[in-house]
Amino acid sequence: MTSGPGQAQIAVRVADRLAEQLAPGGWRRDRFVPDDEVAFVREAVHGVVFHLSVNLAGRDGVLLSPSVGVEHVAAAEVQRQLFGRTGTVCQVGASMMDLANDAGTSKVSLPRWWVVLPEQVDDAVAQVVADLAAYGEPFLVGNQTLPKVIETLLERPKSQLEYGTLAVCHAVLGDMPEARAMLAKFGAVHRVFADSMTETFIHNFTERFGS
């Protein structure tokens, strides 16, 4: 948790500088919690929203550690209904650290986003914006369609989270055999969701799309 006037000043300055530098690219600030994160959104195409989250939590400094996500609005609404919950739902996301390392560049080190003093904010924010352009944007643009989201998720290690998302994406696209196959895996793998939430999802999915 951010503590002290210096940390609070850093959080505000990071949020303000990011808002200034991201605005020309169509990003707008969506959420700002000084001891947690600042989040930005951008509507890429109709029905698809890009998300950028930057950490603001810390005690003796703040590691901005940005991450990005893609929200397909129609699929997200189905996921919220099936889980019986509210809030933002991204079908796929990634940390900037992973994206930079996956791009084949030299290993990215955390100090590039580390801020201890308010005077360091501008350089750190400039680095976040540069990394977003270099590594975040290709990932976001590459997942603007549900078939591409499915492809991305299938290439990853999968837990209930990924199988649930895959079930919804296939269902929204009308591929019910694949949707039901993913739903079966959602119910069979090690549970990361509470039993009640797992059963709620399976029940609501079956009610909505059939068994």
N, C-alpha and C positions, 0 to 999 in steps of 0.2 A: 504494500500500500504506500502511496506517495505520502511523505511526511515533511512538515516544516515549510516555511515561507519560500525557501529556495526551490524546493521541489514543486510547489504549487505554481511558482512563476515559470518554471520549465514547462509544466503541463500546458498552461495557457499559451505560452509562446509557441510551443510545438503545434498546438491546434490552430492558432491563428496563421502561422507561417504556412502550414500545409494547406489551409483553406485558400490563402492567397495564390499559392503556386499551382494548386490543382484546379482552381476555378476555370482557367482558360481551356482546360481539357474536358469541361462539362461535368466535373465532380462537384458535389455539394455536401456540406457537412450534415450528417444525419444524427449523430449521437456524440456527446462529449461528457465524459465522467472523469474529472481531473485525476482521481486516484485509481483509474481503471484503464480507459481507452478513449480514443477519438476514432469515429467511424465515418466513412464517406461512401456515397452511392453515386452511380451514374447509370442512366438508362441507355443501354447500348443500342438496342433495337426494340421495337414494340414487344412487350412481354418478357424482356430479358434485362435484368438489373445486375450491374457489376458492384461488388463490395470491396472496400479497402479498410482494414482495421489496423490501427497502430497502437501498440501498448504504451501506457503512461504510468504504470505501476512501478514502484521501486522505493528503496529506502535511502541508499547512498548514491543515487543516480538513477537514470531511467534508460533501460534498453528498449528502444523503440520497436524492434522486432516486428516488422509489418507482415501482414498476411492478406490474401485476396480470396474472393469467392464469387461464384456465379449463381444467381437465382433466376430460375425459370418460373415466372409468376404462376402459371397454371399448375405446374407440378408442385410448387411450394404450397399452394392453397390446398391441394389434395393431401399433401403430407400433414399439414396442420390439422385437417379434418380427421384423418385416419388416426393420428396420435392423440387427438383431443387436446391440442395445445395451441398457444399463440406465439407470436414472435417471428423473427426472420429465419427463413430456412434456405440455405444454399445447397444445391445438389452436389457441387464439387468445389473444393477449395484447396489452398496450399500456402505454406509459409514462404516468404520471399527467400529465406535461407535455402530451403529445399529447391526452389525453382532456379536460383542462381547456381547452385551446385550441380543440378541436373542439366544445366545448359552447357556443361563441359568447361566452364571457366575454372580458374584456379580456385581452390577452396576459399569460400567466403568466410571471413571471421566476424564474430559478433561486435568487436569494437567499432566497426563502421557505423553502428546505430547507437552507440553508447553516449549518453549525455550526463555530465556531472555538474556543469556550470551553465547558467543561462547563456553565456557568450558562445557556447558550443552548439546551440540549437540550430542556428542557420545552416551550418555545415552538415549537421546530421540530417536535417530536413531535406536539404539539397540531395543528399545521398539516397534517402528514401524515394524521392521523386525520380531520380535517375534510375534506381533499381526497378521502380514500377514500370518505367518506359522500356527498360531493357529485358526484364524477366516477367513482370506481372502482366503487362498488356498482351504479349503473345499467348500466355496461358488463358487469359480471359477471353480474348477473341477466338481462340481455338476451341472454346467450349460454349459457343453461342447457340448451338443446336442440341437438342436432346440426343440424337444419335452420337454426336461427338462426346457428350457427357457420359453416355453408356460406354463408349470405347475407352475413355479415360478411366472410368471406375473399374472396368474389367481388367485393366492392366495393373491395378493396385492390389495389395493384400486387402482382404475383405473381412469385415465384421458385420454384425447386425445392421449397423448404420449404412454401410454400402449396399447390402442386400435389400434393405428396405427402400432405399433410394432407387435402386435398379428396378425393383418391382413396380414402383410408381411410374418411373420414366417409361418402361415398356407398356404399362397400362394406358398411360396418356397417349402414347403413340398407337395404341390399338393392337399391340402384339400380346394377346392374352396368354398364349402358351408360355412365352418367355417370362411374362409377369408372374404367372403362377409358379414357375420353376424357381424364380428368385424369392417369392414369398415362402416357399417350402424351405429354402436355405436360410431365410431370415428366422424361421421358427426352429431350425435344427442346430444352428451354430451356437457357440458359447454366447451366453446372453450378457450384453453390456447394458441393456435396458432392464428395468425392473420387470418381474413376471407380469404384473398387472398391465404395464404399458405394452409389453409384447403381445399379450392376449388381446388387448384393446385394438392394436394395429391389425392383427390378423382378423379379428372379428369384423372390424369396420371395413377392411379391404374386401372381405368375402361378401359382406352386405352390399357394398357399392358395385363390385365388379363381377360377383358370382363366384361359385366354387369351381 
